[in-house]
Amino acid sequence: MSLAAPIADDIFDADGDVLLFDVRGLGAVGFQLSGTFTLTVQFEATVDGETFVGLNMLPSNSATAVSSTTAAGAWRANVAGYRYVRARVSAFTSGSANATFLAASTGGAH
């Protein structure tokens, strides 16, 4: 028997779109963005559930962490100690993006 990891997904197609993910008790998340689009996504996290701050995520093809993106790709981050993480569209021009968070009990970027 296999257990499915927690997952959240949505389509980003407007400025201000948000994908919120509850990570209490989890160690890491992966995030993937795909599609044809012109937009900016901010990676953010909160401890108190209200005040979000930038979250550095490690791209799959780089050793340099980022807190935002304008391109399709995959990222991972350590989220131990946070209540929620979110991906937020801070600028939108056109298209649509498929956004997905997937949780893991351990791992992430250090």
Secondary structure by P-SEA (a helix, b strand, c coil): cccccbbbbbbbcccbbbbbbbbccccbbbbbbbccccbbbbbccccccccccbbbbbccccccccccccccbbbbbbbccccccccccccccbbbbbbbbbbbcccccc
